[in-house]
Amino acid sequence: MIGKNILFIIIFLISIVTNSTGLRLKTEQEDIKGKYPFKAFEKASKCKTCHPGIYQQWSQAMMSQAYTHHWDEIEYFDLAEAHAAAVPQLRDAVDGCNGCHTPLAYMNGKFPPPRPSENSMANESVSCEVCHLIQDTHSNPPVNYSYVMNPGETKYSGRAPSVESPAHKIITKDIFHTTEFCGICHNEKNLYGVWVKSTQIEWKEGPYAAQGVPCQDCHMPKGYYLNAIMGKPYNDARLHLFHGGHDPGKVRGTVEIRIEPDMREAEPGEKVIFTVALYNAKTGHKFPTGSVEDRILWLHVEATDAKGNTYHIPVDPKGFDGEEYTISGDFLAYQDMGIPKGIKDFKGVQRDGIPAGDRIFRMPYFDPEGNMTIMQWNTVKLGVDYRIGPRETKTEKFTFKVPINAAPGKMKVTATLNYQLLVKPVADFLNVPPDESEIIHVNDHSTWITILP
């Protein structure tokens, strides 16, 4: 077996060769890095004059916080920027983070951009200007901010205006009706050639693509709305909600759950097998998606007897390759955070931070040393993909040996599916505000058995 250090050297040499021969991901966006100053663009607050409702929708969405959001700031400055300072080969990749999180700053070309506290144009994040200056994508599939754009008075849209705008010209573009528009930033391939984000690709491989249901139907739903104060309301206006994983209302109910036992009566010491069915009823892509390296979705099963005593029931292993990363336990991971944090021989933090034995629906990312990582720019390999696909049903079994001292009577057994945007031990280590690691309740279902005396 090749040792970890030798494997890293091989991967590193391959990256050098591909970079030197021009075989690495080469796209047109590199030509606009530093091409346009901040002053070439307008602030979203100017758009509010004519589009007050659309502006307010955007301002409540993560699009308006892609650069200023607390976790994004910590991840970029405390991890990515610090990592690039320690490992210069990462510099271009880290600069590229701005290509999607703050495109105006990427085109401004000064790295790192000013911190959010400095209130520069970088804080515009993914603003009105960003999306409505895009004319096309030059990559198939779209990836890594592969937008074609240039600043100016002409704005682009998927709908022809009902009246002439007094502020700018409007040209319609078909790309606004496609998922390729979304994939420009919701697909990402890193410098090792790993697809560290693939939300649009997941959609394209799923059932919704075949039925012509695009990303916009869920994240920009149609409704009766007045887009511009000088125009007229449309019955099918695209609302600029952009609600996704950071919206608890969007996450709740994503997966339907049902649990049933293989028998209804059991004596103490007897084994009962509970089966949990989980059906992804809502997402057009896998769940979780996006920043999969950060996310954790897990199933917890617990029994409560007639006297209120509770018993945690671990999942039955299935035996597939990589399953050890999908069952929670007392493991350390994320050791590569020690590089940007300047901690020598960093042992890592708890991998999961949830009750041991729970089933996790995730896809682990691995660094050059073979350890799990939450730093996508340092990912050389993806592990088993045990997420829940669109309209996919997963079944899990939980074998429960009824405790000898379990109280006779009705025992309630509940399966609960929980979600966190960021694994809590990582959030605690990096001092990320608690809302990023708060537990979001996705769904639950209960059944019962009778414990005989």
C-alpha positions as CSV (number, residue, x, y, z in Angstrom):
1,M,0.0,0.0,0.0
2,I,1.3,3.4,-0.9
3,G,2.0,5.5,2.2
4,K,0.1,8.7,2.8
5,N,3.2,10.9,2.3
6,I,4.1,9.3,-1.0
7,L,0.5,9.6,-2.2
8,F,0.5,13.3,-1.4
9,I,3.8,13.8,-3.3
10,I,2.3,12.0,-6.3
11,I,-0.8,14.2,-6.2
12,F,1.3,17.3,-5.7
13,L,3.5,16.5,-8.7
14,I,0.5,15.8,-10.9
15,S,-0.9,19.2,-10.0
16,I,2.4,20.9,-10.9
17,V,2.5,19.1,-14.3
18,T,-1.1,19.9,-15.2
19,N,-0.6,23.5,-14.1
20,S,2.5,23.9,-16.1
21,T,1.1,22.3,-19.3
22,G,-2.2,24.3,-19.1
23,L,-4.3,21.2,-18.5
24,R,-5.8,22.5,-15.3
25,L,-9.3,24.0,-15.3
26,K,-8.8,27.0,-17.6
27,T,-11.8,29.2,-18.1
28,E,-12.6,32.7,-19.3
29,Q,-13.2,34.1,-15.8
30,E,-9.4,34.3,-15.3
31,D,-9.4,37.1,-17.9
32,I,-11.8,39.2,-15.7
33,K,-9.8,38.8,-12.5
34,G,-9.0,42.4,-11.7
35,K,-10.4,43.7,-14.9
36,Y,-13.1,46.0,-13.5
37,P,-12.8,48.4,-10.5
38,F,-15.5,48.7,-7.9
39,K,-16.7,52.0,-9.4
40,A,-17.8,50.2,-12.6
41,F,-20.7,48.7,-10.7
42,E,-23.8,50.0,-9.0
43,K,-25.0,49.2,-5.5
44,A,-28.1,47.1,-4.9
45,S,-29.5,50.0,-2.9
46,K,-29.8,51.9,-6.1
47,C,-32.0,49.2,-7.6
48,K,-34.3,49.5,-4.6
49,T,-35.7,52.8,-6.0
50,C,-37.5,51.0,-8.8
51,H,-37.6,47.4,-7.4
52,P,-38.3,47.9,-3.7
53,G,-40.0,44.5,-3.1
54,I,-37.4,42.5,-5.1
55,Y,-34.7,44.3,-3.2
56,Q,-36.2,43.4,0.2
57,Q,-36.5,39.7,-0.8
58,W,-32.9,39.7,-1.9
59,S,-31.7,41.4,1.2
60,Q,-33.3,38.7,3.4
61,A,-31.6,35.9,1.3
62,M,-28.2,34.4,1.6
63,M,-27.4,35.9,-1.8
64,S,-27.0,39.3,-0.1
65,Q,-24.7,37.7,2.6
66,A,-22.5,35.5,0.5
67,Y,-19.5,37.5,1.6
68,T,-20.6,39.1,4.8
69,H,-22.2,36.1,6.6
70,H,-20.3,35.3,9.7
71,W,-19.3,31.7,8.8
72,D,-18.2,32.7,5.3
73,E,-16.0,35.4,6.8
74,I,-14.4,33.0,9.3
75,E,-14.0,30.3,6.7
76,Y,-12.4,32.7,4.1
77,F,-10.1,34.8,6.3
78,D,-9.3,32.4,9.2
79,L,-9.0,29.2,7.1
80,A,-8.7,29.8,3.4
81,E,-6.6,33.0,3.4
82,A,-4.4,31.7,6.3
83,H,-3.9,28.4,4.5
84,A,-2.9,30.2,1.2
85,A,-0.3,32.2,3.2
86,A,1.1,28.9,4.6
87,V,0.9,27.0,1.3
88,P,1.3,29.5,-1.7
89,Q,0.2,26.9,-4.2
90,L,-3.3,27.5,-2.9
91,R,-3.3,31.2,-3.7
92,D,-5.2,31.1,-7.0
93,A,-7.8,28.7,-5.7
94,V,-8.4,30.9,-2.6
95,D,-8.6,34.0,-4.6
96,G,-11.2,32.2,-6.7
97,C,-13.6,31.9,-3.7
98,N,-14.4,35.5,-4.4
99,G,-15.5,34.7,-7.9
100,C,-18.8,33.5,-6.5
101,H,-19.0,34.9,-3.0
102,T,-18.3,38.5,-4.1
103,P,-17.8,38.7,-7.8
104,L,-17.4,42.5,-7.8
105,A,-14.4,42.1,-5.5
106,Y,-13.0,39.3,-7.7
107,M,-13.2,41.6,-10.7
108,N,-11.7,44.4,-8.6
109,G,-8.7,42.2,-8.2
110,K,-7.4,43.1,-4.8
111,F,-7.0,40.0,-2.5
112,P,-8.0,39.5,0.1
113,P,-10.9,42.0,-0.3
114,P,-11.6,44.3,2.6
115,R,-13.3,42.6,5.5
116,P,-17.0,43.1,5.8
117,S,-16.5,45.5,8.7
118,E,-14.9,47.9,6.2
119,N,-18.2,48.2,4.3
120,S,-16.7,48.2,0.8
121,M,-18.3,47.1,-2.4
122,A,-17.2,43.6,-1.6
123,N,-20.2,43.5,0.8
124,E,-22.5,43.6,-2.2
125,S,-22.0,39.8,-2.3
126,V,-24.2,38.3,-5.1
127,S,-26.0,41.5,-5.9
128,C,-28.5,42.6,-8.5
129,E,-25.6,43.7,-10.7
130,V,-23.9,40.3,-10.5
131,C,-26.9,38.3,-11.8
132,H,-28.3,40.9,-14.2
133,L,-25.0,41.6,-16.0
134,I,-24.5,37.9,-16.8
135,Q,-25.0,37.2,-20.5
136,D,-23.9,33.6,-20.7
137,T,-21.7,30.8,-19.4
138,H,-18.7,29.6,-21.4
139,S,-18.4,26.2,-19.6
140,N,-20.3,23.0,-20.0
141,P,-21.2,22.0,-17.4
142,P,-21.1,25.5,-15.8
143,V,-18.5,25.6,-13.1
144,N,-16.3,27.9,-11.0
145,Y,-17.9,31.3,-11.7
146,S,-17.8,30.7,-15.5
147,Y,-20.0,33.7,-16.2
148,V,-19.7,36.0,-19.2
149,M,-20.4,39.5,-18.1
150,N,-19.3,43.1,-18.3
151,P,-20.5,46.2,-16.5
152,G,-22.6,48.8,-18.2
153,E,-26.1,50.4,-18.5
154,T,-27.5,47.3,-20.2
155,K,-29.0,44.7,-17.8
156,Y,-30.1,41.2,-18.8
157,S,-33.2,39.3,-17.7
158,G,-35.4,36.4,-18.5
159,R,-38.4,38.5,-19.2
160,A,-39.0,41.4,-21.6
161,P,-40.1,44.6,-19.7
162,S,-43.8,45.7,-19.9
163,V,-42.6,49.3,-20.0
164,E,-39.3,51.0,-20.8
165,S,-37.0,51.4,-17.8
166,P,-35.8,55.0,-17.2
167,A,-32.6,53.7,-15.5
168,H,-31.2,51.1,-18.0
169,K,-31.7,49.1,-21.1
170,I,-33.0,45.5,-20.7
171,I,-32.1,42.6,-23.0
172,T,-33.6,39.2,-22.5
173,K,-31.4,36.1,-22.4
174,D,-32.5,32.5,-22.5
175,I,-29.9,31.5,-19.9
176,F,-32.1,33.0,-17.2
177,H,-34.6,30.2,-17.7
178,T,-31.9,27.5,-17.4
179,T,-30.3,25.7,-14.5
180,E,-26.9,26.4,-16.2
181,F,-27.3,29.9,-14.8
182,C,-27.4,28.5,-11.3
183,G,-24.6,26.0,-12.0
184,I,-22.2,28.9,-12.7
185,C,-21.6,29.0,-9.0
186,H,-23.4,26.0,-7.6
187,N,-20.9,23.6,-9.3
188,E,-17.3,23.8,-8.2
189,K,-14.2,21.9,-9.1
190,N,-11.1,22.4,-7.0
191,L,-7.4,22.5,-8.1
192,Y,-7.2,18.7,-7.5
193,G,-10.0,18.2,-10.1
194,V,-12.5,17.2,-7.4
195,W,-16.2,18.3,-7.8
196,V,-16.5,19.8,-4.3
197,K,-19.9,21.3,-5.2
198,S,-22.2,19.7,-7.8
199,T,-25.8,20.8,-7.0
200,Q,-26.8,21.6,-10.6
201,I,-25.2,18.4,-11.8
202,E,-27.1,16.5,-9.2
203,W,-30.3,18.1,-10.5
204,K,-29.4,17.2,-14.1
205,E,-28.9,13.6,-13.1
206,G,-32.2,13.4,-11.2
207,P,-35.9,13.1,-12.1
208,Y,-36.7,16.8,-12.0
209,A,-34.5,17.5,-15.0
210,A,-36.3,14.9,-17.1
211,Q,-39.6,16.6,-16.2
212,G,-38.4,20.1,-16.9
213,V,-38.6,21.4,-13.4
214,P,-35.6,23.8,-13.0
215,C,-33.9,25.2,-9.8
216,Q,-35.9,28.4,-10.2
217,D,-39.3,26.7,-9.6
218,C,-38.3,25.9,-6.0
219,H,-35.9,28.7,-5.2
220,M,-37.5,31.5,-7.2
221,P,-41.1,30.4,-7.2
222,K,-43.7,32.1,-9.5
223,G,-46.3,34.4,-7.9
224,Y,-48.4,37.5,-8.4
225,Y,-46.0,40.3,-7.8
226,L,-45.0,43.8,-8.9
227,N,-41.4,43.6,-10.1
228,A,-41.0,47.3,-10.8
229,I,-43.0,50.3,-9.6
230,M,-43.4,51.7,-13.1
231,G,-44.7,48.5,-14.5
232,K,-47.6,46.2,-13.8
233,P,-47.9,43.1,-11.7
234,Y,-47.3,39.7,-13.3
235,N,-49.2,36.6,-12.3
236,D,-46.0,34.6,-12.8
237,A,-43.3,36.9,-11.5
238,R,-40.2,35.1,-10.3
239,L,-39.9,35.9,-6.6
240,H,-36.3,36.6,-5.5
241,L,-36.4,34.5,-2.4
242,F,-33.4,32.2,-3.0
243,H,-34.4,30.2,0.1
244,G,-32.3,27.1,0.7
245,G,-30.4,25.3,3.4
246,H,-30.1,28.4,5.6
247,D,-33.9,28.7,5.7
248,P,-35.4,26.4,8.4
249,G,-38.8,26.6,6.7
250,K,-37.3,25.2,3.5
251,V,-35.5,22.4,5.3
252,R,-38.4,21.2,7.5
253,G,-40.3,18.4,5.9
254,T,-37.7,17.9,3.2
255,V,-37.6,14.2,4.0
256,E,-40.6,12.2,5.0
257,I,-40.1,9.5,7.7
258,R,-42.0,6.5,8.8
259,I,-41.0,3.9,11.5
260,E,-42.5,0.5,12.2
261,P,-41.6,-2.5,14.4
262,D,-41.5,-6.1,13.3
263,M,-43.7,-7.1,16.3
264,R,-46.1,-5.2,18.6
265,E,-45.6,-7.1,21.8
266,A,-42.2,-8.0,23.3
267,E,-40.9,-9.3,26.6
268,P,-37.8,-7.9,28.4
269,G,-34.7,-9.3,26.8
270,E,-36.4,-9.9,23.5
271,K,-35.2,-8.2,20.3
272,V,-37.5,-6.0,18.2
273,I,-36.4,-4.7,14.8
274,F,-37.5,-1.2,13.8
275,T,-37.4,-0.2,10.1
276,V,-37.3,3.5,9.2
277,A,-38.1,4.7,5.7
278,L,-36.8,8.1,4.6
279,Y,-38.2,9.6,1.4
280,N,-36.7,12.8,-0.1
281,A,-39.9,14.5,-1.1
282,K,-38.8,18.0,-1.8
283,T,-35.3,18.6,-3.2
284,G,-34.4,18.4,-6.8
285,H,-30.9,17.5,-5.9
286,K,-29.3,15.4,-3.2
287,F,-29.8,16.3,0.5
288,P,-27.6,17.7,1.9
289,T,-26.0,19.5,-1.1
290,G,-23.8,22.5,-1.7
291,S,-21.2,22.8,1.0
292,V,-21.5,19.1,1.8
293,E,-18.2,19.1,3.7
294,D,-19.8,21.2,6.3
295,R,-23.2,19.7,6.6
296,I,-24.5,16.9,8.7
297,L,-27.9,15.2,8.4
298,W,-28.6,12.4,10.9
299,L,-31.2,9.9,12.1
300,H,-31.7,9.4,15.8
301,V,-34.0,6.7,17.2
302,E,-35.1,6.6,20.8
303,A,-37.5,4.5,22.9
304,T,-39.4,5.7,25.9
305,D,-41.1,3.2,28.2
306,A,-44.2,3.6,30.4
307,K,-42.3,5.1,33.2
308,G,-40.5,7.7,31.1
309,N,-37.1,5.9,30.9
310,T,-35.4,6.5,27.5
311,Y,-33.2,4.2,25.5
312,H,-31.1,5.2,22.5
313,I,-31.1,2.7,19.7
314,P,-28.1,2.6,17.4
315,V,-28.5,1.9,13.7
316,D,-27.7,-1.6,12.3
317,P,-24.6,-1.4,10.0
318,K,-25.2,-2.4,6.4
319,G,-21.6,-3.3,5.6
320,F,-20.9,-1.1,2.5
321,D,-17.5,0.5,1.8
322,G,-17.0,3.7,3.7
323,E,-19.9,3.1,6.0
324,E,-17.8,4.0,9.0
325,Y,-18.1,7.6,8.0
326,T,-22.0,7.4,8.1
327,I,-22.3,6.1,11.6
328,S,-21.5,8.6,14.4
329,G,-18.9,7.8,16.9
330,D,-16.0,9.1,19.0
331,F,-13.6,9.9,16.2
332,L,-11.2,12.9,15.5
333,A,-11.1,14.6,12.2
334,Y,-10.4,17.9,10.4
335,Q,-6.7,17.8,11.4
336,D,-5.8,20.0,8.4
337,M,-7.3,23.0,10.2
338,G,-4.1,23.1,12.2
339,I,-2.2,24.4,9.2
340,P,-4.1,27.7,8.8
341,K,-4.5,28.0,12.6
342,G,-0.8,27.5,13.1
343,I,-1.2,24.6,15.4
344,K,1.6,22.0,15.1
345,D,0.6,18.4,15.2
346,F,-3.0,19.3,15.6
347,K,-5.0,16.3,16.7
348,G,-8.3,17.5,15.2
349,V,-11.8,17.8,16.8
350,Q,-14.7,15.5,17.2
351,R,-15.9,14.3,13.8
352,D,-19.6,14.3,14.4
353,G,-20.6,15.8,17.7
354,I,-23.9,13.8,17.8
355,P,-24.9,10.7,19.7
356,A,-22.8,7.6,18.9
357,G,-24.5,5.1,16.7
358,D,-26.8,7.5,14.8
359,R,-27.0,7.1,11.0
360,I,-25.4,10.1,9.1
361,F,-26.4,11.0,5.5
362,R,-23.2,12.6,4.2
363,M,-20.4,12.5,1.7
364,P,-17.0,12.8,3.5
365,Y,-14.2,14.9,2.0
366,F,-10.5,13.9,2.5
367,D,-7.3,15.9,2.6
368,P,-3.9,14.8,1.2
369,E,-3.2,13.0,4.4
370,G,-6.4,10.9,4.2
371,N,-8.2,12.8,7.0
372,M,-11.7,14.2,6.8
373,T,-11.7,17.9,6.0
374,I,-14.1,20.7,5.8
375,M,-11.7,22.7,3.6
376,Q,-12.9,22.0,0.1
377,W,-9.8,23.7,-1.4
378,N,-7.7,21.1,0.4
379,T,-9.8,18.1,-0.8
380,V,-8.1,15.4,-2.9
381,K,-10.8,12.7,-2.6
382,L,-14.5,12.2,-2.0
383,G,-15.7,9.3,0.2
384,V,-18.9,7.3,0.0
385,D,-21.9,9.3,-1.1
386,Y,-24.6,8.4,1.4
387,R,-26.8,11.4,0.9
388,I,-30.5,11.1,0.0
389,G,-31.2,11.7,-3.7
390,P,-34.3,13.4,-5.1
391,R,-37.3,11.1,-4.7
392,E,-35.0,8.5,-3.3
393,T,-36.1,6.3,-0.4
394,K,-33.6,4.9,2.1
395,T,-34.4,2.3,4.7
396,E,-32.6,1.8,7.9
397,K,-33.0,-0.9,10.5
398,F,-32.5,-0.6,14.3
399,T,-32.4,-3.7,16.4
400,F,-33.5,-3.1,20.0
401,K,-33.0,-5.6,22.8
402,V,-35.7,-4.7,25.3
403,P,-33.9,-3.9,28.6
404,I,-34.7,-6.3,31.4
405,N,-35.8,-3.4,33.6
406,A,-38.0,-1.8,31.0
407,A,-41.4,-0.8,32.4
408,P,-44.4,-3.0,31.3
409,G,-46.9,-1.2,29.2
410,K,-46.8,1.0,26.1
411,M,-43.3,1.9,24.8
412,K,-43.1,4.8,22.3
413,V,-40.3,4.7,19.7
414,T,-39.5,7.9,17.8
415,A,-37.3,8.4,14.7
416,T,-36.0,12.0,14.4
417,L,-34.1,13.5,11.4
418,N,-31.9,16.4,12.3
419,Y,-29.8,18.8,10.2
420,Q,-26.9,21.1,10.9
421,L,-25.3,23.6,8.5
422,L,-21.9,23.1,10.2
423,V,-20.7,20.2,12.4
424,K,-20.8,21.6,15.9
425,P,-17.3,20.6,17.1
426,V,-15.9,22.6,14.1
427,A,-18.1,25.6,14.9
428,D,-17.0,25.6,18.5
429,F,-13.4,25.3,17.6
430,L,-13.5,28.2,15.2
431,N,-15.8,30.3,17.4
432,V,-18.5,30.4,14.7
433,P,-21.8,32.0,16.1
434,P,-24.1,29.3,17.4
435,D,-26.9,29.7,14.8
436,E,-24.7,28.1,12.2
437,S,-24.6,24.8,14.2
438,E,-28.0,24.9,15.7
439,I,-30.1,21.8,15.2
440,I,-32.8,22.1,12.6
441,H,-35.6,19.6,13.0
442,V,-36.3,18.1,9.6
443,N,-39.0,15.5,10.5
444,D,-40.0,12.8,12.9
445,H,-42.4,9.9,13.3
446,S,-43.3,7.6,16.2
447,T,-44.6,4.1,16.6
448,W,-45.2,1.9,19.7
449,I,-44.8,-1.6,21.1
450,T,-46.2,-3.1,24.2
451,I,-43.7,-4.4,26.8
452,L,-45.2,-7.5,28.5
453,P,-44.7,-8.0,32.3
